[in-house]
Every structure is written in structure tokens, then in C-alpha cells.
Amino acid sequence: MENCVLKAVGLTKRYQKTTALDGLDLELPQGKIVGLLGPNGSGKTTFIKLAAGLLTPSSGEIRVCGEPIGPASKALVSYLPDKTYLNRQQRTREILDTFQDFYRDFDRQRAEQMLGALGIDPDARLKTLSKGNQEKVQLVLVMSRRAKLYLLDEPIGGVDPAARDYILNTILSNYDPTATVLISTHLISDVERVLDEYLFLYQGKVIRQGVADEVREETGSSLDELFREVFKCLPNC
């Protein structure tokens, strides 16, 4: 694939007797927002952690912008885990300081502008913020990097519908069009409006993929409806 940001070949990950990813072949194009969609246990978080360099594959290979997983690839990836990892005792300003020191591509001005738009006090300690605002702070940090690949694991799972809209609009308006955003989520109806492409993952394999807009044009169904139709007859779904 031309302008490929991520490429996985034969990617397999086993946990003792459980196979989370099973010989996965996958390419993500440049400049797209891609939905990684599947039921619990399909391998979504495992794949994201492998791409972020947090796990080592059992076999196969994964590359980011042609780089094997390592320091060079990690410098190109901005990762949002499905659980908050920030120090809740720190003030928001101190967390920005840490990101600025740690990531060469961190855009401090962009982060401060987004936090200002949210009305989040930079001197507030993270623990004093609502759960939704804590999630927003974490997303702001991730989207304020000038990365080539953004890996977002359940970015809207823990926030209210109004906050979901803000988060999705933030993703749309704050990533470089030459970069790629991979969003893993169960809330398909909420995110499908921002997706360019989709991947259905089941038992560690891609069972369907395509262009999001073509789903409506060709089937008359929403992506959420297609997902339900595809998975309703599969075991453990």
C-alpha cells in the first residue's frame, strides 16, 4: 500500500494457551481515521499495544513508517491507553511539563489552547477534575504530539455523550492530515461519523474491512448495523 503508516505481516501474539492475534496481515494508509472494531477478546488492545511497542509479538512483524518496533517507531506513535495512567496528584500544568520534557514533538501551545477551550484550570490537580475532564486531559496530551500514528484505545468509553462529541471533534481537528488515527471502540454509532475506514477484528483476525462511507452507499445500513449483522451469528459474540 502506498504511503503505508503501519504494516503487520503474520503478526501473532499468544498468552500461554490463548492466541490473541493469529497471523494478522494488516496495512494502515496515511491520512486516515480508521476504526478497529470487534467484540471483547477479539485482540484489539493487544494489537494496539504491539504497535505502541508495549508488547513483543510471538511471531510475525509490525512496522511503523517502515521502522521496526523500537525507539525509532515509538517516537512516531502517540498512544492513548484504555485506562488513565497519569499521576492524579499532579497539577495539569506539571503534567504538560512532563510531556514537554519527554516528547520532542509535543506542542505545548496546542495543548494549552485545547485545555483553555475546555475551561480546565492548569493549576488544578488531576484528582479534583471530573472523570470526563480527566479523560479529556489525557486525550489533549496525546493529540498535542506531532505524531505519525495515533493509537486511541476506547477514547470515549468513560465519558458522557456531550464529552464524546468534543473528543471526536478534537481528534478530527487536531491531527496532521499526513498522520493516521486508529480508534478502538465498542461505541460504533458514536464514532462512525469520523471514520474513513473500518476493520472488523474477530479472534485475532481481520474478517472484514472497507471504506466507512461505502457501507451506507452499498448496503443502506450504518456501520453499527453492519457490525451487528456480521457478528450476531459468530460464536462468543
C-alpha positions as CSV (number, residue, x, y, z in Angstrom):
1,M,0.0,0.0,0.0
2,E,1.3,3.4,-1.0
3,N,2.1,5.8,1.9
4,C,1.6,3.0,4.4
5,V,1.9,4.2,8.1
6,L,1.6,0.8,9.7
7,K,2.2,-2.7,8.3
8,A,1.8,-6.0,10.1
9,V,2.8,-9.3,8.5
10,G,1.9,-12.7,10.1
11,L,1.5,-10.9,13.4
12,T,0.8,-13.4,16.2
13,K,0.6,-12.9,19.9
14,R,0.0,-15.8,22.4
15,Y,-0.6,-15.7,26.1
16,Q,0.2,-19.2,27.3
17,K,-2.6,-21.2,25.7
18,T,-4.6,-18.2,24.4
19,T,-4.0,-16.8,21.0
20,A,-4.9,-13.1,20.9
21,L,-3.7,-12.4,17.4
22,D,-3.4,-15.1,14.8
23,G,-1.2,-14.4,11.8
24,L,-2.6,-10.9,11.3
25,D,-1.8,-9.2,8.0
26,L,-2.7,-5.5,8.0
27,E,-1.8,-2.2,6.5
28,L,-3.0,1.3,7.6
29,P,-2.8,4.1,5.0
30,Q,-1.5,7.6,5.6
31,G,-4.0,10.4,6.4
32,K,-6.9,8.2,7.5
33,I,-9.0,7.8,10.6
34,V,-9.6,4.0,11.0
35,G,-11.9,2.2,13.3
36,L,-10.6,-1.0,14.9
37,L,-13.9,-2.7,15.8
38,G,-14.7,-6.1,17.4
39,P,-16.2,-7.8,20.5
40,N,-14.3,-8.3,23.7
41,G,-11.4,-10.6,23.4
42,S,-11.0,-10.0,19.6
43,G,-7.4,-8.8,20.0
44,K,-7.9,-5.0,19.6
45,T,-6.0,-3.9,22.7
46,T,-3.3,-6.5,22.1
47,F,-2.8,-5.2,18.6
48,I,-2.6,-1.5,19.8
49,K,-0.1,-2.4,22.5
50,L,2.1,-4.3,19.9
51,A,2.0,-1.2,17.6
52,A,2.9,1.0,20.5
53,G,5.9,-1.2,21.4
54,L,4.5,-2.3,24.8
55,L,4.3,-6.0,23.9
56,T,6.5,-8.3,21.9
57,P,4.9,-10.5,19.2
58,S,5.2,-14.2,19.5
59,S,5.9,-14.3,15.7
60,G,5.5,-12.1,12.7
61,E,6.4,-8.4,12.3
62,I,5.0,-5.0,12.7
63,R,6.5,-1.7,11.3
64,V,5.6,1.9,11.7
65,C,6.6,4.1,8.7
66,G,9.0,1.4,7.7
67,E,10.6,1.2,11.1
68,P,10.7,-2.0,13.2
69,I,9.2,-1.7,16.6
70,G,11.8,0.0,18.8
71,P,13.0,3.6,19.8
72,A,12.6,4.9,16.2
73,S,9.0,3.6,15.8
74,K,8.0,4.7,19.3
75,A,9.0,8.3,18.5
76,L,6.4,8.2,15.8
77,V,3.5,6.9,17.8
78,S,1.2,8.7,20.2
79,Y,-0.7,6.2,22.4
80,L,-3.9,6.6,24.5
81,P,-4.5,3.6,26.7
82,D,-7.9,2.5,27.8
83,K,-7.1,3.3,31.4
84,T,-5.9,6.6,33.0
85,Y,-2.1,6.3,33.7
86,L,-1.4,9.9,34.8
87,N,-0.4,10.9,38.3
88,R,-3.6,12.2,39.8
89,Q,-1.7,14.1,42.4
90,Q,0.0,16.3,39.8
91,R,-1.4,19.6,38.6
92,T,-2.3,19.8,34.9
93,R,0.5,22.2,34.3
94,E,3.0,19.8,35.8
95,I,1.8,17.0,33.5
96,L,2.3,19.3,30.5
97,D,5.8,20.0,31.7
98,T,6.5,16.2,31.8
99,F,5.2,15.7,28.3
100,Q,7.2,18.7,27.0
101,D,10.4,17.3,28.6
102,F,9.8,13.7,27.4
103,Y,8.4,14.2,23.8
104,R,10.3,16.3,21.3
105,D,7.2,16.5,19.1
106,F,4.9,17.8,21.9
107,D,3.2,21.1,21.0
108,R,2.8,22.9,24.3
109,Q,0.9,25.8,22.8
110,R,-1.7,23.5,21.2
111,A,-2.2,21.6,24.5
112,E,-2.8,24.9,26.4
113,Q,-5.2,26.1,23.8
114,M,-7.3,22.9,24.0
115,L,-7.3,22.9,27.7
116,G,-8.4,26.6,27.7
117,A,-11.2,25.8,25.3
118,L,-12.3,23.1,27.8
119,G,-12.2,25.5,30.7
120,I,-9.7,23.3,32.6
121,D,-7.6,25.2,35.1
122,P,-3.9,24.3,34.5
123,D,-3.2,24.7,38.2
124,A,-5.9,22.2,39.2
125,R,-4.7,18.8,40.4
126,L,-5.9,16.0,38.2
127,K,-7.7,14.2,41.1
128,T,-10.0,17.3,41.6
129,L,-11.3,17.0,38.0
130,S,-14.3,15.0,37.0
131,K,-13.7,11.7,35.3
132,G,-14.8,13.2,32.0
133,N,-12.3,16.1,32.3
134,Q,-9.5,13.7,33.3
135,E,-10.2,11.7,30.1
136,K,-10.1,15.0,28.1
137,V,-6.8,16.0,29.7
138,Q,-5.3,12.6,28.7
139,L,-6.6,13.0,25.1
140,V,-5.3,16.5,24.8
141,L,-1.9,15.3,25.8
142,V,-1.9,12.5,23.2
143,M,-3.3,14.7,20.4
144,S,-0.8,17.5,21.1
145,R,2.0,15.4,19.8
146,R,3.0,15.8,16.2
147,A,3.0,12.0,15.7
148,K,2.6,9.9,12.5
149,L,0.4,7.3,14.2
150,Y,-2.2,7.9,16.9
151,L,-3.4,4.8,18.7
152,L,-6.6,5.5,20.7
153,D,-7.9,2.6,22.8
154,E,-11.5,3.3,23.9
155,P,-11.1,7.2,23.9
156,I,-14.8,7.8,24.6
157,G,-15.7,4.8,26.7
158,G,-15.9,6.6,30.1
159,V,-17.4,10.0,29.3
160,D,-20.9,11.3,28.7
161,P,-22.4,11.9,25.2
162,A,-21.6,15.6,25.2
163,A,-18.0,14.9,26.1
164,R,-17.8,12.2,23.3
165,D,-18.7,14.9,20.8
166,Y,-16.0,17.1,22.0
167,I,-13.4,14.4,22.0
168,L,-14.3,13.3,18.4
169,N,-14.2,16.9,17.2
170,T,-10.8,17.2,18.9
171,I,-9.5,14.2,17.1
172,L,-10.8,15.5,13.8
173,S,-9.3,19.0,14.1
174,N,-6.0,18.2,15.8
175,Y,-4.2,15.6,13.8
176,D,-1.9,16.1,11.0
177,P,-3.5,15.0,7.7
178,T,-0.4,13.1,6.8
179,A,-0.8,11.1,10.0
180,T,-3.1,8.1,10.7
181,V,-5.5,7.7,13.7
182,L,-6.5,4.2,14.8
183,I,-9.5,4.2,17.1
184,S,-10.5,1.1,19.0
185,T,-14.1,1.3,20.5
186,H,-17.3,-0.5,21.2
187,L,-19.3,2.7,20.7
188,I,-19.5,2.4,16.9
189,S,-22.6,4.6,16.5
190,D,-20.8,7.4,18.2
191,V,-17.6,7.3,16.2
192,E,-18.6,6.2,12.7
193,R,-19.2,9.7,11.5
194,V,-15.5,10.5,11.9
195,L,-14.2,7.2,10.4
196,D,-12.7,7.0,6.9
197,E,-12.1,3.2,7.1
198,Y,-13.0,0.3,9.3
199,L,-11.6,-3.1,10.3
200,F,-13.7,-5.8,11.9
201,L,-11.5,-8.0,14.2
202,Y,-12.6,-11.4,15.4
203,Q,-10.5,-14.0,17.3
204,G,-7.2,-12.2,16.2
205,K,-8.0,-11.9,12.5
206,V,-9.5,-9.2,10.3
207,I,-12.7,-10.7,9.0
208,R,-13.9,-7.6,7.1
209,Q,-12.6,-4.1,6.2
210,G,-13.5,-1.3,4.0
211,V,-14.4,2.4,3.5
212,A,-16.9,3.7,6.0
213,D,-18.9,5.8,3.6
214,E,-19.3,2.9,1.2
215,V,-21.2,0.9,3.8
216,R,-24.2,3.3,3.6
217,E,-24.0,3.7,-0.1
218,E,-23.8,0.0,-0.9
219,T,-25.9,-1.6,1.9
220,G,-28.1,1.3,3.1
221,S,-27.1,0.4,6.7
222,S,-25.0,2.2,9.2
223,L,-21.6,0.8,10.2
224,D,-23.1,0.0,13.6
225,E,-25.9,-2.0,11.9
226,L,-23.3,-3.8,9.7
227,F,-21.3,-4.7,12.7
228,R,-24.3,-6.2,14.5
229,E,-25.2,-8.2,11.4
230,V,-21.7,-9.6,10.8
231,F,-21.1,-10.6,14.4
232,K,-24.6,-11.8,15.5
233,C,-24.0,-15.3,14.2
234,L,-20.4,-15.8,15.4
235,P,-19.6,-17.7,18.5
236,N,-18.9,-15.8,21.7
237,C,-20.5,-12.6,20.3
